[in-house]
Amino acid sequence: MRAAGWVRAGTGGRDVVLACASLVGGAVLYGLGTQPQLSWHPDLPEPLFLLPLAVVCTAVGLRRVATRVSLALGTVAVLADLAMGGSLATVLVYTQVLYDACVFGSARTWRRLLQVTIGLSVLGTAVGVLLRGDWRGVGIGAPVVLAGVLPVLTGISVRQYRDQAVAERARAEQTARLVELDRRQAVGAERARMARELHDVVANHLSAVAIHATAALSVPGLDRSQVESALRVIRESSVQGLGEMRQMIGLLREPAEGGAAVDATDETTRARLSEVDALVDRVRAAGLTVRATRRGEPRALPVGVDLAAYRIVQESLTNALKHGAGEADLLVAYEPAGVVVGVENPVGAGRGTLTGAGAGLIGMRERAALLNGRFAAGPAGGRWRVRVELPTEVAP
């Protein structure tokens, strides 16, 4: 069962309930005749002991909203109670006041309380030894230790644990913010790289359009078939260019804060899935045994798909070289409605706990998402698997 909102931890309702419970418990002890503890005023009416009890219970209710006032009221009440002979109920409730003052009060408050209670304990012990003349006089200081020092020490411990929890929570939130910032930077860097690649591709399409249009206009006496051939090439280049431009605009419209700088010397025009053999040869020369498998008949792919598939294979093989066990399986499958690339490699011994920044996976996921593809990566049976499915149809 969940407590009502007004009595949950950290609310004023909880303080009021605790004060009322303390008053009820004190009344029970009063009914059991636990006052006075000291026979200083044997003729004093016992109902007077209820007044300090009510005051100290009120102090419990003020523990959070006015900690210093609570401590002052409780101290005055317990001193008046002791002056009348002392009642067990008031002393016990006052231990709660001391505890709350250490938990909710300032650091200066709990330091001062610790000094005062320890000083009173030492003083009471010394007075007891002097009055009794032997070591059994330390018993006079024991009640001060039980009712003063222990509640203060308990409150200090709880406060330290609470402060430590707050600090750990703040540290965890800061770490989460840093991780999110790194993720956004990785996404921004990958999108900038993809936008640059798509920009080059669109420029190639527009150049082809301009060349064929110029040829059609500059050569006189072209027959119908030659004109149609030039227009067909212009239309195909325009449609492909529009498709790539639409993808680039979709990329740039996505919010990406903190984009990182991209190395402008990266190759863009040669990054094609058809050249994956050269990539495999370079990775093999670096020490990774790659078993390549192809399915389907290779065909021309939309440029965005071609670039993304090549980059995903490149990043996956690089990760296998860094974190794998020296071998990897590469799959390139040409399907009727798309292309599938996958890389699978065993995780190297002792490397299972190594983690990178995750920028590579973020970049691959961004490329697949931009092209409305499906991306999956993760461990499976002691091996790391990456699989990406990219559609090859580009809307006109």
C-alpha positions in Angstrom: 0.0 0.0 0.0 1.3 3.5 -0.9 1.1 6.2 1.7 -1.0 9.3 1.0 0.9 12.1 -0.6 0.7 14.4 2.5 2.4 11.8 4.8 5.2 10.7 2.4 8.8 11.2 3.4 10.0 14.8 3.2 6.6 16.3 3.8 5.2 18.4 6.7 2.4 15.8 7.1 5.0 13.2 8.0 6.4 15.5 10.7 3.0 16.1 12.2 2.3 12.4 12.2 5.6 11.7 13.9 4.9 14.3 16.5 1.4 12.9 17.2 2.9 9.4 17.5 5.5 10.6 19.9 2.8 12.2 22.0 0.7 9.0 22.1 3.8 7.0 23.0 4.7 9.4 25.7 1.2 9.3 27.1 1.4 5.5 27.3 4.6 5.7 29.3 3.0 8.4 31.5 0.2 6.0 32.2 2.7 3.3 33.1 4.0 5.6 35.9 7.5 6.2 34.6 7.8 9.6 36.3 9.5 11.0 38.1 12.9 9.3 37.6 14.5 11.4 40.4 12.9 12.1 43.7 13.6 15.7 43.9 10.1 16.9 44.4 8.0 14.0 45.7 4.9 16.2 46.3 4.8 17.6 42.7 1.6 16.7 40.8 2.4 14.2 38.1 0.1 15.8 35.4 2.7 18.6 35.3 5.0 16.2 33.5 2.6 16.2 30.5 3.5 19.9 29.7 7.2 19.3 28.9 6.1 16.2 27.0 3.7 18.2 24.8 6.4 20.9 24.2 9.0 18.3 23.1 6.5 16.6 20.8 5.8 20.0 19.3 9.5 20.4 18.7 9.4 17.1 16.7 6.8 18.5 14.4 9.0 21.5 13.7 12.1 19.5 12.9 12.2 20.2 9.2 10.7 23.7 8.9 12.5 25.3 11.9 15.3 23.1 13.1 16.9 25.6 15.5 13.5 26.4 17.0 12.8 22.7 17.4 16.1 22.1 19.2 15.6 25.1 21.5 12.0 24.1 22.4 13.1 20.5 23.0 16.1 21.5 25.2 14.0 23.9 27.3 11.3 21.2 27.7 13.8 18.4 28.8 15.5 20.8 31.2 12.2 21.7 32.8 11.3 18.0 33.0 14.6 17.2 34.6 14.1 20.0 37.1 10.8 18.4 38.1 12.4 15.0 38.5 12.6 13.7 35.0 10.2 11.5 33.0 11.2 8.7 30.7 8.8 9.8 28.0 10.1 13.3 27.6 13.8 12.1 27.5 13.0 9.5 24.9 11.2 12.0 22.6 14.1 14.5 23.1 16.5 11.9 21.6 14.4 12.2 18.4 14.8 16.0 18.6 18.6 15.6 18.8 18.7 13.2 15.9 16.6 15.5 13.7 18.7 18.5 14.5 21.8 16.6 13.2 20.0 15.3 10.1 18.2 18.5 9.0 20.2 21.2 10.7 23.4 22.9 9.5 26.9 21.4 9.8 27.6 23.9 12.6 24.6 22.6 14.6 25.7 18.9 14.6 29.3 19.8 15.4 28.2 21.9 18.4 25.8 19.2 19.6 28.5 16.6 19.4 30.8 18.7 21.5 28.2 19.5 24.1 26.9 15.9 24.5 30.4 14.5 24.8 31.4 17.3 27.2 28.3 16.5 29.4 29.1 12.8 29.3 32.7 13.4 30.5 31.5 15.9 33.1 28.8 13.5 34.4 31.2 10.6 34.6 33.8 12.7 36.5 31.1 14.0 38.9 29.9 10.4 39.5 33.3 9.1 40.2 34.0 11.9 42.7 30.7 11.4 44.5 30.9 7.7 44.7 34.6 7.5 45.3 35.1 4.5 42.9 34.7 3.5 39.3 31.0 2.7 39.7 30.4 6.4 39.6 30.7 6.3 35.8 27.0 5.1 35.8 26.0 8.8 36.2 27.4 9.6 32.8 25.8 6.6 31.1 22.3 8.2 30.7 23.9 11.2 29.0 25.7 9.0 26.6 22.6 7.0 25.8 20.2 9.9 25.5 22.7 12.5 24.1 25.8 11.1 22.4 24.2 8.1 20.6 21.3 10.0 19.0 23.8 12.7 17.8 26.2 10.1 16.3 23.3 8.3 14.6 22.0 11.6 13.1 25.5 12.5 11.9 25.9 9.1 10.2 22.5 9.3 8.5 23.3 12.9 7.3 26.7 11.8 5.9 25.1 8.9 4.0 22.4 11.2 2.7 24.9 13.8 1.6 27.0 11.1 -0.1 23.9 9.8 -1.9 23.2 13.3 -3.2 26.8 13.7 -4.4 26.7 10.3 -6.1 23.4 11.2 -7.8 24.8 14.5 -9.0 27.9 12.7 -10.3 25.8 10.2 -12.1 23.7 13.0 -13.7 26.9 14.7 -14.8 28.2 11.5 -16.3 24.9 11.0 -18.1 25.2 14.5 -19.5 28.7 13.9 -20.7 27.7 10.7 -22.4 24.8 12.4 -24.1 27.2 15.2 -25.2 29.6 12.6 -26.7 26.8 10.9 -28.5 25.6 14.2 -30.0 29.1 15.0 -31.1 29.5 11.6 -32.7 26.1 12.0 -34.5 27.0 15.5 -35.6 30.4 14.4 -37.0 28.8 11.4 -38.9 26.1 13.6 -40.3 28.6 16.2 -41.5 30.6 13.5 -43.2 27.5 12.0 -44.9 26.3 15.5 -45.9 29.7 16.1 -47.6 29.5 12.8 -49.4 26.0 13.4 -50.6 26.9 16.9 -51.7 29.7 15.5 -53.9 27.2 13.0 -55.4 24.6 15.6 -56.1 27.2 17.7 -57.8 28.2 14.8 -60.0 24.5 14.3 -61.1 24.1 18.0 -61.8 27.3 18.0 -63.9 26.0 15.1 -65.9 22.8 17.0 -66.5 24.6 20.1 -67.6 26.9 18.2 -69.9 24.1 16.4 -71.8 22.0 19.5 -72.0 24.9 21.5 -73.4 25.6 18.8 -75.9 21.9 18.7 -77.0 21.9 22.4 -77.5 25.2 22.9 -79.1 25.1 20.1 -81.7 22.8 21.2 -84.6 20.7 18.8 -86.6 20.1 16.1 -83.9 17.5 13.6 -84.8 14.6 12.5 -82.6 16.4 9.4 -81.2 19.5 11.4 -80.2 17.4 14.1 -78.5 15.4 11.4 -76.6 18.6 9.7 -75.6 20.0 13.0 -74.2 16.8 13.8 -72.4 16.6 10.3 -70.9 20.1 10.7 -69.5 19.2 14.1 -68.2 16.0 12.7 -66.6 17.8 9.8 -64.9 20.5 12.0 -63.5 17.9 14.5 -62.3 15.8 11.9 -60.6 18.8 10.4 -58.9 20.1 13.8 -57.9 16.8 14.8 -56.4 16.6 11.6 -54.4 20.1 12.1 -53.0 19.3 15.8 -52.3 16.1 14.8 -50.5 18.2 12.5 -48.3 20.7 15.2 -47.6 18.0 17.7 -46.6 16.5 15.1 -44.3 19.8 14.7 -42.7 20.4 18.4 -42.2 16.9 19.0 -40.8 17.6 16.6 -37.9 18.9 18.4 -34.8 22.5 17.6 -34.0 24.3 19.8 -31.5 28.0 20.0 -31.0 29.0 18.7 -34.4 32.7 17.8 -34.5 35.1 18.7 -37.3 35.6 16.2 -40.1 38.8 15.4 -41.9 38.4 16.9 -45.3 41.0 14.5 -46.8 38.7 11.4 -46.5 37.9 9.7 -49.8 34.3 10.1 -50.9 34.1 9.4 -54.6 35.8 6.0 -54.3 33.8 4.8 -51.3 31.5 2.2 -53.1 30.3 -1.2 -52.1 31.7 -2.6 -55.4 35.2 -1.7 -54.0 34.8 -3.7 -50.8 37.4 -6.2 -52.1 40.1 -3.6 -51.9 39.0 -2.8 -48.4 39.1 -6.4 -47.4 42.7 -6.7 -48.8 43.8 -3.8 -46.7 42.3 -5.2 -43.6 43.8 -8.6 -44.3 47.2 -6.9 -44.7 46.7 -5.4 -41.3 46.3 -8.8 -39.7 42.6 -9.7 -39.8 41.5 -12.9 -41.5 38.3 -12.1 -43.5 36.0 -14.7 -45.0 33.9 -12.8 -47.5 30.6 -14.2 -48.8 28.5 -12.6 -51.6 24.9 -13.5 -52.4 22.9 -12.2 -55.4 24.0 -10.5 -58.5 25.9 -7.3 -58.0 24.2 -4.3 -59.5 24.3 -0.5 -59.4 23.0 0.9 -56.2 21.7 4.3 -55.3 24.7 6.4 -54.3 23.5 7.1 -50.8 23.0 3.3 -50.2 26.4 2.6 -51.9 28.2 5.0 -49.6 26.5 3.9 -46.4 27.0 0.2 -47.1 30.7 0.7 -47.8 31.2 2.9 -44.7 29.4 0.3 -42.5 31.5 -2.5 -43.7 34.6 -0.4 -43.2 33.7 0.5 -39.6 32.7 -3.0 -38.8 35.9 -4.6 -40.0 37.9 -1.9 -38.2 36.1 -2.8 -35.0 36.7 -6.5 -35.6 40.4 -5.8 -36.1 40.6 -3.7 -32.9 38.5 -5.8 -30.5 38.2 -9.2 -32.2 40.2 -12.4 -32.2 41.9 -12.0 -35.5 39.1 -13.2 -37.9 35.8 -12.1 -39.2 33.0 -13.2 -41.6 31.7 -10.6 -44.1 28.4 -10.9 -45.9 27.3 -8.8 -48.8 23.9 -9.8 -50.2 22.1 -8.1 -53.1 18.4 -8.7 -52.7 15.5 -7.6 -54.9 14.4 -4.7 -52.7 17.7 -3.8 -51.0 21.2 -4.8 -50.0 22.3 -6.5 -46.8 25.8 -6.3 -45.2 26.9 -8.1 -42.1 30.1 -8.6 -40.2 30.5 -11.2 -37.5 33.6 -11.9 -35.5 34.5 -13.7 -32.2 35.4 -11.4 -29.3 39.1 -11.6 -28.4 40.1 -13.3 -25.1 40.3 -10.7 -22.3 38.7 -8.0 -24.5 35.1 -8.6 -23.5 35.1 -5.8 -21.0 36.8 -3.3 -23.3 34.5 -0.5 -24.3 35.1 2.3 -26.7 33.3 5.6 -27.0 30.6 4.0 -29.2 30.9 6.6 -32.0 31.3 3.9 -34.6 28.0 2.2 -33.7 26.3 5.6 -33.5 27.5 6.5 -37.0 26.4 3.2 -38.5 23.0 3.5 -36.9 22.7 7.1 -38.2 23.5 6.0 -41.8 21.0 3.2 -41.7 18.3 5.5 -40.2 18.8 8.2 -42.8 18.1 5.6 -45.6 15.1 4.1 -43.8 17.1 0.9 -43.2 17.4 -1.5 -40.3 20.5 -1.7 -38.1 21.3 -4.3 -35.5 24.5 -4.9 -33.5 25.4 -6.7 -30.4 27.0 -9.8 -28.8 25.6 -13.3 -29.5 27.1 -16.5 -28.4 30.6 -15.1 -27.8 30.6 -13.3 -31.1 29.9 -9.7 -32.1 27.4 -9.3 -35.0 26.6 -6.3 -37.1 23.8 -6.6 -39.7 22.3 -3.8 -41.8 19.5 -3.9 -44.3 19.3 -0.9 -46.7 16.4 -0.4 -49.2 17.6 0.4 -52.7 14.5 2.2 -54.1 14.8 6.0 -54.3 11.5 7.9 -54.7 11.4 10.3 -57.6 
